[in-house]
Amino acid sequence: MADDQHKDSYNKSSLESIVVFVVPFPAQGHLNQLLQFSCLISSFGVPVHFVGYRTHIQQAKSRNLQDTQQIHFHEFPTPHFDSPPPIIPNSIMKFPTHLQPSFEASKQLHEPFTNLLHEFSNKVKRIVVIHDPLMSYVVQDFSSIPNAESYAFHCISAFTQFFSFWDAIGRPFPVEGMPKVIPSMEGCFSFEIMNFMAYQYEFMHYRTGDIFNSCRLIEGTYVDLLSKLEMNANKKQWSIGPILQKGSSTRHKSLEWLDKQGPKSVLYISFGSSTTMTDKQIQELAMGLENSKQKFLWVLRDADKGNVFDDETREARLPEGYQERTEGTGIVVTDWAPQLEILGHTSIGGFMSHCGWNSCMESMTMGVPILAWPMHSEQPWNATLITEILEVGIQVTEQAHQMELVNSSTIEKDVNRLMVSKEGEELRSRAEKLGRQVWQSRDEGGVSQLELSSFMAHLSR
């Protein structure tokens, strides 16, 4: 983001007396964002220590395209936890409940992390803890160390965070320009994860401030509204997104296929690392794509297991002869794919997405409109932001996460609506304009660059 000359302007003697500990939540969308942020901070010459269980750190490293040699990794032995295959979702609950054992196991990092803080507390001027809000219990003991402070790094949108809290506490003040309908939480979260989140938020009041992987051009209104909530009183805020990975030295096979396609002619389909579709839904999606006659690149994978290195996976059942019939029109990828590079390819004209925040930020930054199909968690809120507020996407179906099945004819209609209609052209135009603005926000003097500079100056005060 910042150039070398800009980085050199910081007070290096101050930076060298700081150590930053980064504590991510053990789910891919969270690991990914915090490792990217760690690389960004370390590029300023600040020592960064990335803390977690060996399994999850190896997961983050294996899917990261950036150079992590400057990061100090603290890989604590992974405790035993159940790592069952993804549960095939029913009509209501699509939350990846099979990951709950790994989430609960993360609490056991509390004691080793506290010991790590004490080990460093007498060696440096200031300890800075940057943590996922869902790891607040683990990092709580920083508050007993006089030269330590903490910041919550939010892996979800400010829009989602504001409206979910504002709604939950009884809508304490009016909001201009609010969405017509605030999405329902029904079917989005399991009872267990709701309890887990509530427990973690008990320890959030210890933090000094909040960091958002977002850009004020996209969410400045909602970042400001968050500061008006009593729970955030006197907390500092920075919006430093988008945080983007650099490309790898080797090209994925999907990019070679995209090289042969026309500009903006391909629909990219991916539902992230925490979504599992039924065989029937996979069949309907496959038929809808085939019948649309549009070019497509489909990343078809089950949700991650708690331990992603357990190779036992379900093989998705495509319709018989499907890949032969769609040869030349589309390809199906079943391994890990470089999403940012795919979205940045000139052949991509749309993105069918579950609307995880990482995917939303990458798509908006690359100027690609979204065909929104939210599944669980905060995804319906993100979809509302994309489609209703920013108007750079359309919904596959209203409240899709609650429906048992989206049929092939609906999928065919919406794919064509995005890829070959006048409405789709207008969406692409708006998405491209927003993408240029967000990309430029990272340049010297841009709004996100200024926020990052403010945060780094605060650390080196």
One Martini backbone bead per residue (centre of mass of N, CA, C, O) as a GRO file, in nm:
protein
  461
    1MET     BB    1   0.064   0.058  -0.027
    2ALA     BB    2   0.313   0.179   0.071
    3ASP     BB    3   0.590   0.332   0.016
    4ASP     BB    4   0.918   0.339   0.108
    5GLN     BB    5   0.936   0.642   0.173
    6HIS     BB    6   0.696   0.646   0.365
    7LYS     BB    7   0.803   0.438   0.570
    8ASP     BB    8   1.074   0.600   0.642
    9SER     BB    9   0.915   0.838   0.801
   10TYR     BB   10   0.926   0.678   1.040
   11ASN     BB   11   0.995   0.611   1.368
   12LYS     BB   12   1.217   0.367   1.422
   13SER     BB   13   1.271   0.368   1.726
   14SER     BB   14   0.974   0.315   1.793
   15LEU     BB   15   0.921   0.056   1.626
   16GLU     BB   16   1.151  -0.118   1.769
   17SER     BB   17   0.973  -0.096   2.055
   18ILE     BB   18   0.775  -0.287   1.904
   19VAL     BB   19   0.519  -0.544   1.944
   20VAL     BB   20   0.322  -0.768   1.741
   21PHE     BB   21   0.016  -0.941   1.803
   22VAL     BB   22  -0.153  -1.202   1.621
   23VAL     BB   23  -0.506  -1.319   1.664
   24PRO     BB   24  -0.674  -1.563   1.513
   25PHE     BB   25  -0.937  -1.714   1.381
   26PRO     BB   26  -1.008  -2.068   1.294
   27ALA     BB   27  -1.088  -1.940   0.994
   28GLN     BB   28  -1.024  -1.867   0.679
   29GLY     BB   29  -1.147  -1.570   0.656
   30HIS     BB   30  -0.965  -1.486   0.908
   31LEU     BB   31  -0.678  -1.581   0.858
   32ASN     BB   32  -0.635  -1.429   0.593
   33GLN     BB   33  -0.668  -1.133   0.686
   34LEU     BB   34  -0.451  -1.138   0.921
   35LEU     BB   35  -0.208  -1.217   0.747
   36GLN     BB   36  -0.217  -0.977   0.556
   37PHE     BB   37  -0.187  -0.763   0.781
   38SER     BB   38   0.085  -0.862   0.883
   39CYS     BB   39   0.240  -0.802   0.621
   40LEU     BB   40   0.183  -0.499   0.622
   41ILE     BB   41   0.316  -0.424   0.892
   42SER     BB   42   0.600  -0.552   0.835
   43SER     BB   43   0.667  -0.347   0.594
   44PHE     BB   44   0.745  -0.122   0.832
   45GLY     BB   45   0.938  -0.286   1.050
   46VAL     BB   46   0.746  -0.451   1.225
   47PRO     BB   47   0.716  -0.680   1.461
   48VAL     BB   48   0.549  -0.996   1.388
   49HIS     BB   49   0.320  -1.212   1.572
   50PHE     BB   50   0.182  -1.526   1.490
   51VAL     BB   51  -0.099  -1.686   1.653
   52GLY     BB   52  -0.130  -2.051   1.698
   53TYR     BB   53  -0.205  -2.334   1.567
   54ARG     BB   54  -0.043  -2.535   1.360
   55THR     BB   55  -0.274  -2.609   1.167
   56HIS     BB   56  -0.372  -2.310   1.109
   57ILE     BB   57  -0.105  -2.190   1.013
   58GLN     BB   58  -0.066  -2.385   0.778
   59GLN     BB   59  -0.321  -2.306   0.635
   60ALA     BB   60  -0.255  -2.007   0.589
   61LYS     BB   61   0.011  -2.051   0.432
   62SER     BB   62  -0.096  -2.246   0.196
   63ARG     BB   63  -0.311  -1.989   0.099
   64ASN     BB   64  -0.074  -1.791   0.062
   65LEU     BB   65   0.092  -1.542  -0.160
   66GLN     BB   66   0.274  -1.422   0.039
   67ASP     BB   67   0.543  -1.304   0.206
   68THR     BB   68   0.635  -1.453   0.542
   69GLN     BB   69   0.937  -1.412   0.649
   70GLN     BB   70   0.879  -1.162   0.860
   71ILE     BB   71   0.721  -1.361   1.023
   72HIS     BB   72   0.635  -1.466   1.349
   73PHE     BB   73   0.574  -1.796   1.441
   74HIS     BB   74   0.332  -1.938   1.676
   75GLU     BB   75   0.320  -2.292   1.710
   76PHE     BB   76   0.097  -2.453   1.868
   77PRO     BB   77  -0.015  -2.728   1.978
   78THR     BB   78  -0.263  -2.927   1.870
   79PRO     BB   79  -0.541  -3.008   1.990
   80HIS     BB   80  -0.785  -3.211   2.043
   81PHE     BB   81  -1.036  -3.243   1.780
   82ASP     BB   82  -1.303  -3.263   1.611
   83SER     BB   83  -1.313  -3.357   1.234
   84PRO     BB   84  -1.565  -3.352   1.064
   85PRO     BB   85  -1.756  -3.358   0.820
   86PRO     BB   86  -1.964  -3.194   0.653
   87ILE     BB   87  -2.282  -3.088   0.689
   88ILE     BB   88  -2.565  -3.143   0.541
   89PRO     BB   89  -2.794  -2.925   0.466
   90ASN     BB   90  -3.078  -2.793   0.546
   91SER     BB   91  -3.331  -2.565   0.495
   92ILE     BB   92  -3.204  -2.373   0.730
   93MET     BB   93  -2.917  -2.494   0.825
   94LYS     BB   94  -2.581  -2.370   0.702
   95PHE     BB   95  -2.406  -2.383   0.926
   96PRO     BB   96  -2.073  -2.493   1.023
   97THR     BB   97  -2.099  -2.706   1.284
   98HIS     BB   98  -1.834  -2.889   1.242
   99LEU     BB   99  -1.639  -2.643   1.363
  100GLN     BB  100  -1.688  -2.609   1.671
  101PRO     BB  101  -1.451  -2.769   1.801
  102SER     BB  102  -1.230  -2.568   1.698
  103PHE     BB  103  -1.342  -2.321   1.840
  104GLU     BB  104  -1.325  -2.426   2.132
  105ALA     BB  105  -1.015  -2.489   2.126
  106SER     BB  106  -0.914  -2.188   2.112
  107LYS     BB  107  -0.929  -2.127   2.425
  108GLN     BB  108  -0.648  -2.279   2.493
  109LEU     BB  109  -0.464  -2.017   2.425
  110HIS     BB  110  -0.462  -1.842   2.677
  111GLU     BB  111  -0.212  -1.934   2.841
  112PRO     BB  112   0.016  -1.929   2.623
  113PHE     BB  113  -0.030  -1.630   2.551
  114THR     BB  114   0.023  -1.505   2.826
  115ASN     BB  115   0.315  -1.609   2.846
  116LEU     BB  116   0.415  -1.456   2.596
  117LEU     BB  117   0.367  -1.170   2.700
  118HIS     BB  118   0.553  -1.191   2.953
  119GLU     BB  119   0.814  -1.249   2.794
  120PHE     BB  120   0.797  -0.947   2.646
  121SER     BB  121   0.732  -0.708   2.852
  122ASN     BB  122   1.058  -0.650   2.930
  123LYS     BB  123   1.169  -0.593   2.613
  124VAL     BB  124   0.951  -0.366   2.558
  125LYS     BB  125   0.767  -0.082   2.531
  126ARG     BB  126   0.538  -0.222   2.334
  127ILE     BB  127   0.232  -0.401   2.328
  128VAL     BB  128   0.050  -0.533   2.043
  129VAL     BB  129  -0.288  -0.641   2.008
  130ILE     BB  130  -0.425  -0.828   1.734
  131HIS     BB  131  -0.771  -0.926   1.714
  132ASP     BB  132  -1.017  -1.126   1.707
  133PRO     BB  133  -1.317  -1.106   1.857
  134LEU     BB  134  -1.320  -1.439   1.885
  135MET     BB  135  -1.036  -1.385   2.083
  136SER     BB  136  -1.086  -1.229   2.357
  137TYR     BB  137  -1.033  -1.442   2.574
  138VAL     BB  138  -0.733  -1.506   2.505
  139VAL     BB  139  -0.630  -1.179   2.537
  140GLN     BB  140  -0.723  -1.049   2.819
  141ASP     BB  141  -0.432  -1.028   2.983
  142PHE     BB  142  -0.318  -0.761   2.871
  143SER     BB  143  -0.458  -0.573   3.096
  144SER     BB  144  -0.214  -0.658   3.316
  145ILE     BB  145  -0.021  -0.502   3.116
  146PRO     BB  146   0.110  -0.189   3.109
  147ASN     BB  147   0.247  -0.219   2.789
  148ALA     BB  148  -0.048  -0.298   2.685
  149GLU     BB  149  -0.253  -0.337   2.381
  150SER     BB  150  -0.574  -0.341   2.198
  151TYR     BB  151  -0.712  -0.468   1.876
  152ALA     BB  152  -0.982  -0.502   1.670
  153PHE     BB  153  -1.028  -0.724   1.395
  154HIS     BB  154  -1.260  -0.695   1.137
  155CYS     BB  155  -1.411  -0.956   0.920
  156ILE     BB  156  -1.648  -0.763   0.891
  157SER     BB  157  -1.881  -0.552   0.824
  158ALA     BB  158  -1.997  -0.248   0.929
  159PHE     BB  159  -2.288  -0.288   0.845
  160THR     BB  160  -2.338  -0.549   1.001
  161GLN     BB  161  -2.249  -0.457   1.280
  162PHE     BB  162  -2.440  -0.226   1.321
  163PHE     BB  163  -2.727  -0.356   1.263
  164SER     BB  164  -2.709  -0.589   1.468
  165PHE     BB  165  -2.675  -0.408   1.722
  166TRP     BB  166  -2.897  -0.195   1.683
  167ASP     BB  167  -3.127  -0.403   1.680
  168ALA     BB  168  -3.062  -0.554   1.957
  169ILE     BB  169  -3.087  -0.256   2.127
  170GLY     BB  170  -3.354  -0.104   1.998
  171ARG     BB  171  -3.300   0.133   1.817
  172PRO     BB  172  -3.177   0.422   1.958
  173PHE     BB  173  -3.161   0.548   1.659
  174PRO     BB  174  -3.185   0.701   1.376
  175VAL     BB  175  -3.155   0.599   1.017
  176GLU     BB  176  -3.030   0.686   0.728
  177GLY     BB  177  -3.058   0.480   0.457
  178MET     BB  178  -3.190   0.227   0.520
  179PRO     BB  179  -3.290  -0.066   0.470
  180LYS     BB  180  -3.586  -0.204   0.401
  181VAL     BB  181  -3.449  -0.484   0.501
  182ILE     BB  182  -3.357  -0.661   0.772
  183PRO     BB  183  -3.210  -0.932   0.813
  184SER     BB  184  -3.250  -1.241   0.917
  185MET     BB  185  -3.117  -1.481   1.160
  186GLU     BB  186  -3.254  -1.711   1.052
  187GLY     BB  187  -3.030  -1.977   0.989
  188CYS     BB  188  -2.731  -1.841   1.033
  189PHE     BB  189  -2.708  -1.957   1.331
  190SER     BB  190  -2.604  -2.127   1.583
  191PHE     BB  191  -2.637  -2.174   1.912
  192GLU     BB  192  -2.331  -2.219   1.974
  193ILE     BB  193  -2.216  -1.962   1.830
  194MET     BB  194  -2.377  -1.756   1.988
  195ASN     BB  195  -2.250  -1.822   2.262
  196PHE     BB  196  -1.958  -1.775   2.180
  197MET     BB  197  -1.988  -1.475   2.102
  198ALA     BB  198  -2.101  -1.367   2.368
  199TYR     BB  199  -1.855  -1.445   2.537
  200GLN     BB  200  -1.639  -1.277   2.383
  201TYR     BB  201  -1.782  -0.987   2.420
  202GLU     BB  202  -1.713  -0.955   2.726
  203PHE     BB  203  -1.390  -0.875   2.638
  204MET     BB  204  -1.404  -0.606   2.448
  205HIS     BB  205  -1.367  -0.356   2.653
  206TYR     BB  206  -1.040  -0.362   2.660
  207ARG     BB  207  -1.009  -0.215   2.413
  208THR     BB  208  -0.891   0.061   2.216
  209GLY     BB  209  -0.977  -0.055   1.918
  210ASP     BB  210  -1.061  -0.046   1.557
  211ILE     BB  211  -1.039  -0.264   1.269
  212PHE     BB  212  -1.106  -0.237   0.914
  213ASN     BB  213  -1.181  -0.432   0.623
  214SER     BB  214  -1.218  -0.128   0.482
  215CYS     BB  215  -1.380   0.143   0.308
  216ARG     BB  216  -1.504   0.462   0.321
  217LEU     BB  217  -1.635   0.453   0.036
  218ILE     BB  218  -1.829   0.216   0.140
  219GLU     BB  219  -1.843   0.249   0.499
  220GLY     BB  220  -1.835   0.526   0.650
  221THR     BB  221  -2.120   0.550   0.769
  222TYR     BB  222  -2.093   0.282   0.957
  223VAL     BB  223  -1.847   0.362   1.117
  224ASP     BB  224  -1.976   0.616   1.241
  225LEU     BB  225  -2.220   0.471   1.372
  226LEU     BB  226  -2.056   0.288   1.563
  227SER     BB  227  -1.946   0.532   1.741
  228LYS     BB  228  -2.247   0.582   1.871
  229LEU     BB  229  -2.217   0.344   2.033
  230GLU     BB  230  -2.168   0.272   2.359
  231MET     BB  231  -1.961   0.028   2.320
  232ASN     BB  232  -1.763   0.256   2.146
  233ALA     BB  233  -1.672   0.444   2.346
  234ASN     BB  234  -1.353   0.575   2.301
  235LYS     BB  235  -1.291   0.432   2.031
  236LYS     BB  236  -1.081   0.363   1.797
  237GLN     BB  237  -1.059   0.413   1.424
  238TRP     BB  238  -0.995   0.195   1.128
  239SER     BB  239  -0.987   0.200   0.759
  240ILE     BB  240  -0.762  -0.024   0.562
  241GLY     BB  241  -0.902  -0.099   0.316
  242PRO     BB  242  -0.780  -0.306   0.106
  243ILE     BB  243  -0.651  -0.633   0.154
  244LEU     BB  244  -0.393  -0.759  -0.058
  245GLN     BB  245  -0.267  -0.996  -0.253
  246LYS     BB  246  -0.015  -1.126  -0.411
  247GLY     BB  247   0.112  -1.283  -0.659
  248SER     BB  248   0.220  -1.567  -0.785
  249SER     BB  249   0.465  -1.746  -0.969
  250THR     BB  250   0.230  -1.942  -1.016
  251ARG     BB  251  -0.014  -2.061  -1.236
  252HIS     BB  252  -0.323  -2.135  -1.258
  253LYS     BB  253  -0.514  -2.320  -1.471
  254SER     BB  254  -0.757  -2.119  -1.485
  255LEU     BB  255  -0.599  -1.880  -1.616
  256GLU     BB  256  -0.544  -2.017  -1.886
  257TRP     BB  257  -0.842  -2.038  -1.964
  258LEU     BB  258  -0.909  -1.732  -1.945
  259ASP     BB  259  -0.716  -1.636  -2.175
  260LYS     BB  260  -0.933  -1.766  -2.402
  261GLN     BB  261  -1.133  -1.546  -2.327
  262GLY     BB  262  -1.346  -1.305  -2.325
  263PRO     BB  263  -1.440  -1.011  -2.227
  264LYS     BB  264  -1.657  -1.042  -1.969
  265SER     BB  265  -1.768  -1.369  -2.018
  266VAL     BB  266  -1.724  -1.473  -1.716
  267LEU     BB  267  -1.846  -1.678  -1.460
  268TYR     BB  268  -1.787  -1.676  -1.121
  269ILE     BB  269  -1.784  -1.962  -0.888
  270SER     BB  270  -1.814  -1.917  -0.524
  271PHE     BB  271  -1.861  -2.041  -0.160
  272GLY     BB  272  -1.615  -2.095  -0.016
  273SER     BB  273  -1.505  -2.245   0.315
  274SER     BB  274  -1.834  -2.274   0.457
  275THR     BB  275  -1.976  -2.442   0.215
  276THR     BB  276  -2.248  -2.683   0.173
  277MET     BB  277  -2.390  -2.877  -0.075
  278THR     BB  278  -2.616  -3.045  -0.208
  279ASP     BB  279  -2.654  -3.257  -0.462
  280LYS     BB  280  -2.912  -3.121  -0.570
  281GLN     BB  281  -2.799  -2.830  -0.586
  282ILE     BB  282  -2.569  -2.895  -0.777
  283GLN     BB  283  -2.748  -2.988  -1.009
  284GLU     BB  284  -2.905  -2.721  -1.046
  285LEU     BB  285  -2.659  -2.542  -1.099
  286ALA     BB  286  -2.550  -2.695  -1.342
  287MET     BB  287  -2.803  -2.661  -1.522
  288GLY     BB  288  -2.819  -2.352  -1.515
  289LEU     BB  289  -2.546  -2.304  -1.649
  290GLU     BB  290  -2.590  -2.467  -1.907
  291ASN     BB  291  -2.863  -2.321  -2.002
  292SER     BB  292  -2.736  -2.026  -2.029
  293LYS     BB  293  -2.461  -2.035  -2.216
  294GLN     BB  294  -2.244  -1.947  -2.024
  295LYS     BB  295  -1.956  -1.869  -1.909
  296PHE     BB  296  -1.753  -2.073  -1.668
  297LEU     BB  297  -1.614  -2.070  -1.322
  298TRP     BB  298  -1.607  -2.350  -1.096
  299VAL     BB  299  -1.582  -2.374  -0.749
  300LEU     BB  300  -1.592  -2.713  -0.612
  301ARG     BB  301  -1.650  -2.723  -0.262
  302ASP     BB  302  -1.631  -2.799   0.042
  303ALA     BB  303  -1.611  -2.744   0.343
  304ASP     BB  304  -1.414  -2.710   0.577
  305LYS     BB  305  -1.235  -2.850   0.807
  306GLY     BB  306  -1.084  -2.824   1.101
  307ASN     BB  307  -0.886  -3.021   0.940
  308VAL     BB  308  -0.751  -2.972   0.620
  309PHE     BB  309  -0.538  -3.232   0.627
  310ASP     BB  310  -0.780  -3.404   0.594
  311ASP     BB  311  -0.844  -3.593   0.297
  312GLU     BB  312  -1.137  -3.647   0.358
  313THR     BB  313  -1.363  -3.626   0.083
  314ARG     BB  314  -1.622  -3.518  -0.103
  315GLU     BB  315  -1.767  -3.602  -0.409
  316ALA     BB  316  -1.905  -3.436  -0.639
  317ARG     BB  317  -2.223  -3.457  -0.821
  318LEU     BB  318  -2.244  -3.449  -1.137
  319PRO     BB  319  -2.378  -3.467  -1.412
  320GLU     BB  320  -2.386  -3.675  -1.658
  321GLY     BB  321  -2.151  -3.551  -1.884
  322TYR     BB  322  -2.095  -3.246  -1.812
  323GLN     BB  323  -1.794  -3.179  -1.892
  324GLU     BB  324  -1.835  -3.257  -2.188
  325ARG     BB  325  -2.072  -3.055  -2.259
  326THR     BB  326  -1.894  -2.792  -2.131
  327GLU     BB  327  -1.677  -2.785  -2.321
  328GLY     BB  328  -1.563  -2.447  -2.367
  329THR     BB  329  -1.759  -2.306  -2.149
  330GLY     BB  330  -1.659  -2.474  -1.889
  331ILE     BB  331  -1.517  -2.502  -1.552
  332VAL     BB  332  -1.411  -2.735  -1.293
  333VAL     BB  333  -1.294  -2.669  -0.963
  334THR     BB  334  -1.151  -2.869  -0.672
  335ASP     BB  335  -0.946  -2.673  -0.579
  336TRP     BB  336  -0.749  -2.434  -0.486
  337ALA     BB  337  -0.812  -2.088  -0.560
  338PRO     BB  338  -0.713  -1.768  -0.696
  339GLN     BB  339  -0.937  -1.532  -0.654
  340LEU     BB  340  -0.807  -1.254  -0.711
  341GLU     BB  341  -0.693  -1.332  -0.991
  342ILE     BB  342  -0.960  -1.403  -1.116
  343LEU     BB  343  -1.110  -1.129  -1.068
  344GLY     BB  344  -0.866  -0.971  -1.232
  345HIS     BB  345  -0.960  -1.084  -1.488
  346THR     BB  346  -1.075  -0.985  -1.802
  347SER     BB  347  -1.297  -1.231  -1.833
  348ILE     BB  348  -1.450  -1.124  -1.591
  349GLY     BB  349  -1.821  -1.043  -1.535
  350GLY     BB  350  -1.878  -1.227  -1.271
  351PHE     BB  351  -2.010  -1.317  -0.925
  352MET     BB  352  -2.091  -1.606  -0.763
  353SER     BB  353  -2.190  -1.553  -0.414
  354HIS     BB  354  -2.203  -1.576  -0.055
  355CYS     BB  355  -2.085  -1.307   0.086
  356GLY     BB  356  -1.828  -1.288   0.200
  357TRP     BB  357  -1.622  -1.037   0.289
  358ASN     BB  358  -1.373  -1.108   0.129
  359SER     BB  359  -1.522  -1.140  -0.144
  360CYS     BB  360  -1.643  -0.860  -0.156
  361MET     BB  361  -1.380  -0.693  -0.151
  362GLU     BB  362  -1.249  -0.822  -0.399
  363SER     BB  363  -1.475  -0.761  -0.604
  364MET     BB  364  -1.488  -0.453  -0.568
  365THR     BB  365  -1.185  -0.396  -0.631
  366MET     BB  366  -1.215  -0.547  -0.925
  367GLY     BB  367  -1.503  -0.466  -1.055
  368VAL     BB  368  -1.722  -0.700  -0.972
  369PRO     BB  369  -2.017  -0.827  -0.999
  370ILE     BB  370  -2.285  -0.964  -0.793
  371LEU     BB  371  -2.425  -1.289  -0.732
  372ALA     BB  372  -2.628  -1.326  -0.464
  373TRP     BB  373  -2.577  -1.621  -0.222
  374PRO     BB  374  -2.663  -1.655   0.073
  375MET     BB  375  -2.619  -1.883   0.366
  376HIS     BB  376  -2.470  -1.747   0.630
  377SER     BB  377  -2.437  -1.562   0.879
  378GLU     BB  378  -2.357  -1.237   0.746
  379GLN     BB  379  -2.429  -1.259   0.437
  380PRO     BB  380  -2.709  -1.110   0.406
  381TRP     BB  381  -2.594  -0.831   0.476
  382ASN     BB  382  -2.387  -0.810   0.249
  383ALA     BB  383  -2.595  -0.842   0.020
  384THR     BB  384  -2.746  -0.581   0.086
  385LEU     BB  385  -2.514  -0.388   0.040
  386ILE     BB  386  -2.456  -0.469  -0.258
  387THR     BB  387  -2.760  -0.441  -0.381
  388GLU     BB  388  -2.902  -0.185  -0.224
  389ILE     BB  389  -2.672   0.030  -0.163
  390LEU     BB  390  -2.442  -0.005  -0.400
  391GLU     BB  391  -2.537  -0.145  -0.669
  392VAL     BB  392  -2.328  -0.431  -0.744
  393GLY     BB  393  -2.591  -0.627  -0.739
  394ILE     BB  394  -2.770  -0.944  -0.720
  395GLN     BB  395  -3.015  -1.160  -0.635
  396VAL     BB  396  -3.097  -1.478  -0.665
  397THR     BB  397  -3.258  -1.481  -0.381
  398GLU     BB  398  -3.458  -1.438  -0.140
  399GLN     BB  399  -3.338  -1.569   0.127
  400ALA     BB  400  -3.154  -1.821   0.034
  401HIS     BB  401  -3.061  -1.949   0.314
  402GLN     BB  402  -3.376  -2.066   0.364
  403MET     BB  403  -3.367  -2.248   0.122
  404GLU     BB  404  -3.370  -2.563   0.000
  405LEU     BB  405  -3.415  -2.468  -0.316
  406VAL     BB  406  -3.255  -2.373  -0.619
  407ASN     BB  407  -3.347  -2.363  -0.929
  408SER     BB  408  -3.240  -2.375  -1.257
  409SER     BB  409  -3.421  -2.146  -1.372
  410THR     BB  410  -3.329  -1.925  -1.176
  411ILE     BB  411  -3.030  -1.939  -1.242
  412GLU     BB  412  -3.047  -1.887  -1.544
  413LYS     BB  413  -3.184  -1.609  -1.526
  414ASP     BB  414  -2.965  -1.465  -1.341
  415VAL     BB  415  -2.721  -1.507  -1.520
  416ASN     BB  416  -2.834  -1.348  -1.766
  417ARG     BB  417  -2.890  -1.086  -1.614
  418LEU     BB  418  -2.584  -1.032  -1.559
  419MET     BB  419  -2.432  -1.104  -1.847
  420VAL     BB  420  -2.676  -1.006  -2.098
  421SER     BB  421  -2.792  -0.743  -1.984
  422LYS     BB  422  -2.852  -0.419  -1.926
  423GLU     BB  423  -2.837  -0.441  -1.622
  424GLY     BB  424  -2.557  -0.579  -1.620
  425GLU     BB  425  -2.403  -0.345  -1.751
  426GLU     BB  426  -2.463  -0.140  -1.524
  427LEU     BB  427  -2.333  -0.299  -1.297
  428ARG     BB  428  -2.050  -0.310  -1.419
  429SER     BB  429  -2.005  -0.007  -1.430
  430ARG     BB  430  -2.033   0.045  -1.124
  431ALA     BB  431  -1.818  -0.159  -1.030
  432GLU     BB  432  -1.579  -0.032  -1.183
  433LYS     BB  433  -1.590   0.244  -1.048
  434LEU     BB  434  -1.555   0.145  -0.758
  435GLY     BB  435  -1.289  -0.005  -0.802
  436ARG     BB  436  -1.118   0.242  -0.873
  437GLN     BB  437  -1.164   0.394  -0.606
  438VAL     BB  438  -1.059   0.177  -0.413
  439TRP     BB  439  -0.780   0.143  -0.535
  440GLN     BB  440  -0.697   0.453  -0.496
  441SER     BB  441  -0.713   0.451  -0.176
  442ARG     BB  442  -0.409   0.316  -0.164
  443ASP     BB  443  -0.285   0.561  -0.239
  444GLU     BB  444  -0.131   0.835  -0.212
  445GLY     BB  445  -0.382   1.013  -0.028
  446GLY     BB  446  -0.571   0.806   0.026
  447VAL     BB  447  -0.803   0.705   0.248
  448SER     BB  448  -0.666   0.431   0.331
  449GLN     BB  449  -0.377   0.538   0.359
  450LEU     BB  450  -0.442   0.741   0.584
  451GLU     BB  451  -0.541   0.531   0.787
  452LEU     BB  452  -0.281   0.368   0.801
  453SER     BB  453  -0.097   0.603   0.886
  454SER     BB  454  -0.249   0.657   1.148
  455PHE     BB  455  -0.198   0.383   1.279
  456MET     BB  456   0.115   0.384   1.268
  457ALA     BB  457   0.146   0.647   1.429
  458HIS     BB  458   0.010   0.541   1.683
  459LEU     BB  459   0.214   0.311   1.743
  460SER     BB  460   0.473   0.536   1.728
  461ARG     BB  461   0.416   0.749   1.971
   0.00000   0.00000   0.00000
